[in-house]
Amino acid sequence: MIFGGKWLAKLPDWKKVIITWGVIPESYVNLRVLKIKNSYIEAQMLDTVKKSSLEEKLPEHFQVYGGCKWLPIRYEKQLEIKEEQVKEALHHLREFTKETNFHPIRKSPEIYWYRNKVEFSWGKYISSREHIHADFRFWFHKQGEFDRIIDCTYCVLADDQINEIFKSVDEFSRNLGLPTYDPVTHIGFWRHFVVRKALYTDEVMLIFSVNTDFEFYSRDHEWKIKIFTNLL
């Protein structure tokens, strides 16, 4: 893995192949070529032909998306990769050499459910190639795309309380009858939602980002949102 979450492979002629993301070391995959340059080829993973021995078996309800693409890799291997990336980055600086001694990376006490702040987005996912036309979605942006929201229901990095709040907000926003905000046309209402939880007091802060200039937004909608947030 190289810095930024991409993977590097080499062809028999030693030409580099940069894979966008999603590949686990020692696995065999099918790729789609995206760009062909003089010194490298950029490709996207389509599917896995043979799984790697480093792949971690995740619980069934875990869903891997852009923000947690490291999770399928065994945690010990994650630490090795991250440590090597730090060393490689620092060795490009003049004052560091290969003989520089580094303290070993420290393990995190929590691998899952450790994030106390999560930002969700409302939006759409329309793709003729993938045969998807979803006008209302509430989750995270597809990696590298600002106008598409992926479809998931459980964040493995946030605790159960944050996930339950997400489900309640998702259901409420759909039932309110207002559309998601379109960043291209600037039309729509729902934009972003941030939930932050205090670790020691268990206090929760909710932040709604909406387009109050939307022509169909009314005082009745505002009143319903205030009542809903007080009930959470």
FIVEX-276832 format. One line per field, with one value per residue (C-alpha): residue number from 1; residue in one letter; y, x, z. Coordinates in Angstrom, 1 decimal, always signed. Each point is the difference from the previous one (the first is absolute). Layout:
pos <- NUM	...
code <- A	...
py <- Y	...
px <- X	...
pz <- Z	...
This chain:
pos <- 1	2	3	4	5	6	7	8	9	10	11	12	13	14	15	16	17	18	19	20	21	22	23	24	25	26	27	28	29	30	31	32	33	34	35	36	37	38	39	40	41	42	43	44	45	46	47	48	49	50	51	52	53	54	55	56	57	58	59	60	61	62	63	64	65	66	67	68	69	70	71	72	73	74	75	76	77	78	79	80	81	82	83	84	85	86	87	88	89	90	91	92	93	94	95	96	97	98	99	100	101	102	103	104	105	106	107	108	109	110	111	112	113	114	115	116	117	118	119	120	121	122	123	124	125	126	127	128	129	130	131	132	133	134	135	136	137	138	139	140	141	142	143	144	145	146	147	148	149	150	151	152	153	154	155	156	157	158	159	160	161	162	163	164	165	166	167	168	169	170	171	172	173	174	175	176	177	178	179	180	181	182	183	184	185	186	187	188	189	190	191	192	193	194	195	196	197	198	199	200	201	202	203	204	205	206	207	208	209	210	211	212	213	214	215	216	217	218	219	220	221	222	223	224	225	226	227	228	229	230	231	232
code <- M	I	F	G	G	K	W	L	A	K	L	P	D	W	K	K	V	I	I	T	W	G	V	I	P	E	S	Y	V	N	L	R	V	L	K	I	K	N	S	Y	I	E	A	Q	M	L	D	T	V	K	K	S	S	L	E	E	K	L	P	E	H	F	Q	V	Y	G	G	C	K	W	L	P	I	R	Y	E	K	Q	L	E	I	K	E	E	Q	V	K	E	A	L	H	H	L	R	E	F	T	K	E	T	N	F	H	P	I	R	K	S	P	E	I	Y	W	Y	R	N	K	V	E	F	S	W	G	K	Y	I	S	S	R	E	H	I	H	A	D	F	R	F	W	F	H	K	Q	G	E	F	D	R	I	I	D	C	T	Y	C	V	L	A	D	D	Q	I	N	E	I	F	K	S	V	D	E	F	S	R	N	L	G	L	P	T	Y	D	P	V	T	H	I	G	F	W	R	H	F	V	V	R	K	A	L	Y	T	D	E	V	M	L	I	F	S	V	N	T	D	F	E	F	Y	S	R	D	H	E	W	K	I	K	I	F	T	N	L	L
py <- +0.0	+3.5	+3.2	+1.1	-3.5	-1.1	-3.3	-0.5	-3.1	-0.8	-1.6	-2.5	+2.9	+1.9	+2.6	+1.2	-0.5	+2.3	-1.4	+2.5	-1.8	-3.1	-2.5	-2.1	-1.1	-3.6	-0.1	-0.7	+2.5	+1.0	+3.6	+2.6	+2.3	+3.7	+1.8	-1.0	+2.2	-0.4	-1.0	-1.6	-1.3	+1.0	-2.7	-0.7	-3.3	-1.8	-3.2	-2.4	-3.2	-1.4	+1.4	+0.8	-1.8	+3.5	+0.6	+0.4	-1.7	+2.8	-0.5	-0.2	+3.4	+1.8	+2.0	+1.2	+3.4	+2.7	+1.1	-3.4	-1.9	-1.2	-2.1	-3.2	-0.2	-1.6	+2.7	-1.1	+0.3	+3.5	+1.1	-1.3	+1.9	+3.2	-0.1	-0.5	+2.9	+2.3	-1.1	+0.4	+3.5	+1.1	-1.5	+2.5	+2.7	+0.8	-0.3	-3.6	-2.9	-3.8	-0.3	+2.2	-1.9	+0.1	-1.1	-2.7	+1.0	-0.2	-2.0	+1.7	-1.4	+0.1	-1.3	+0.6	+2.4	+2.6	+3.1	+2.6	+2.3	-1.1	+2.1	-1.4	+1.4	+0.0	-0.3	-2.2	-2.9	-0.1	-2.2	-1.4	-2.3	-1.5	+0.1	+2.0	+2.9	+1.0	+3.6	-0.2	-1.4	+0.8	-1.3	+0.8	+1.3	-2.6	+0.3	+2.7	+1.1	+2.9	-0.6	-3.7	-1.4	-3.7	-2.3	-1.3	-0.4	-0.5	+1.8	-2.3	+3.0	+1.6	-1.5	-1.4	+3.2	+2.0	-2.7	+0.0	+3.8	-0.3	-2.5	+2.4	+3.0	-2.0	-1.1	+3.5	+1.8	-2.4	+0.4	+3.8	+0.1	+2.5	-1.0	-0.2	+2.9	-0.2	+1.6	+0.5	+1.8	+1.3	-1.2	-2.1	+0.1	-2.7	+0.5	-1.4	-1.3	-0.1	-2.0	+0.5	-2.0	+1.0	-3.0	+0.7	+1.6	-1.9	+3.3	+0.1	+3.0	+0.0	+2.4	+0.2	+1.8	+0.8	+2.4	+2.3	+1.9	-3.0	+1.3	-2.8	+0.3	+1.3	+0.9	-3.3	-1.9	+2.1	-0.8	-3.8	+0.0	+1.7	-2.4	-3.0	+1.2	+0.5	-3.6	-1.5
px <- +0.0	+1.2	-0.9	-3.6	-1.5	+0.9	+1.9	+3.0	+0.6	+2.5	-0.4	+2.6	+1.6	+0.3	-2.5	-1.8	-3.7	-1.7	-3.3	-2.5	-1.0	-1.6	+2.7	+1.6	+3.6	+0.6	-3.5	-0.8	-2.4	-1.5	+0.7	-1.5	+2.6	-0.8	+3.1	+3.1	+3.0	+3.6	+1.3	-3.1	-3.5	-2.9	-2.6	-3.2	-0.7	-3.1	-0.1	+2.2	+1.0	+2.0	-0.2	+3.2	+1.0	+0.3	-3.7	-2.0	-3.4	-2.4	-3.4	-2.9	-1.5	+3.4	+0.0	+3.2	+0.0	+2.5	+0.8	+0.8	+1.6	+2.8	-2.4	+0.2	+3.8	+1.1	+0.8	+3.6	+0.6	-1.7	+2.6	+2.9	-1.3	-0.6	+3.4	+1.8	-1.9	+1.1	+3.6	-0.1	-1.5	+2.6	+3.0	-0.7	+1.1	+3.7	+0.5	-1.4	+2.0	-0.6	+2.0	-2.5	-1.5	-3.8	-2.1	-2.4	-3.6	-2.4	-3.2	-3.3	-2.0	-3.1	-0.1	-3.8	-2.6	+2.6	-1.1	-1.9	-0.8	-1.6	-1.3	-2.7	-1.2	-3.3	+0.0	-0.6	+1.6	-0.8	+2.1	-1.2	+3.1	-0.9	-3.7	-0.6	-2.5	-0.4	-1.3	+0.2	+3.0	+1.5	+3.4	+3.6	+1.2	+1.4	+3.8	+1.2	-3.5	-1.8	-3.4	-0.6	-1.0	+0.6	-2.6	+1.0	-1.8	+2.7	+3.2	+2.6	+2.1	-2.8	-1.7	-3.5	-1.6	+1.3	-1.3	-3.4	-0.1	+0.9	-2.9	-2.5	+1.2	-0.1	-3.6	-1.1	+1.5	-1.6	-3.4	+0.2	-0.4	+2.7	+2.6	+3.8	+2.2	+1.5	+3.5	-0.3	-3.4	+0.1	-3.6	-1.2	+0.0	+2.0	+3.8	+2.1	-0.4	+2.7	-0.2	+2.6	+0.1	+2.0	+2.0	-0.2	-3.4	-1.9	-1.5	-1.0	+0.1	-2.1	+0.6	-2.3	+1.2	-3.0	-1.0	-2.5	-0.4	-1.7	-3.3	-2.2	+1.6	-2.6	-0.4	-1.8	+3.1	+2.2	-2.4	+0.1	+3.8	+0.3	-2.4	+1.9	+3.4	-1.3	-1.3	+3.4
pz <- +0.0	-0.8	+1.7	-0.6	+0.2	-3.5	-0.9	-2.2	-2.1	-2.8	-3.4	-1.4	-1.9	+3.4	-1.0	+3.0	+0.5	+2.5	+1.3	+1.3	+3.2	+1.4	-0.6	+2.8	-0.2	-1.4	-1.6	-3.7	-1.6	-3.3	-1.0	-2.3	-1.6	+0.5	-1.2	-2.0	+0.5	-1.0	+3.4	+1.6	-0.5	+2.2	+0.6	+2.0	+1.8	-1.3	+2.1	+1.9	-1.6	+3.0	+3.5	+1.9	+3.2	+1.6	-0.5	+3.3	+0.2	+1.0	+1.7	-2.4	+0.7	-0.6	-3.2	-1.5	-1.7	-0.8	+3.5	+1.4	-2.9	+2.3	+2.1	-2.1	+0.6	+3.3	+2.5	+0.5	-3.7	+0.0	+2.6	-2.1	-3.1	+1.8	+1.7	-3.3	-1.6	+2.8	-0.4	-3.8	+0.3	+2.5	-1.9	-2.8	+2.4	+0.0	+3.7	+0.1	-1.2	-0.2	+3.2	+2.0	+2.9	+0.3	+3.0	-1.0	-0.8	+3.0	-0.3	+0.5	+2.9	-2.2	-3.6	-0.5	+1.3	+1.0	-1.9	+2.0	-3.0	-3.2	-2.9	-2.2	-3.3	-1.9	-3.7	-3.0	-1.9	-3.6	-2.4	-3.3	-0.1	+3.4	-0.7	+3.2	+0.3	+3.6	+0.6	+3.8	+1.9	+3.4	+0.8	-1.2	-3.3	-2.4	+0.1	-2.4	-1.1	+1.6	-1.6	+0.9	+3.3	+0.7	+1.6	+3.4	+3.3	+2.7	+0.7	+1.5	+1.2	+2.1	+3.0	+0.2	+1.3	-3.0	-2.4	+1.7	-0.4	-3.7	-0.5	+1.7	-2.0	-3.2	+0.6	+1.1	-3.0	-2.4	+1.5	+0.2	-3.8	-0.9	-2.6	+0.4	-1.1	-3.4	-0.1	-3.8	-0.2	+3.6	+0.4	+2.9	+3.8	+1.9	-0.2	+2.9	+3.5	+2.7	+3.2	+2.7	+3.3	+3.1	+1.2	+3.8	+0.4	-2.8	-1.1	-3.7	-2.3	-3.3	-2.8	-3.0	-3.2	-2.2	-2.7	+1.6	-3.2	-1.6	-1.3	+1.5	+3.5	+2.5	+3.6	+0.5	-1.2	+2.4	+2.9	-0.8	-0.1	+3.3	+1.7	-1.6	+1.2	+3.6	+0.0	-1.0
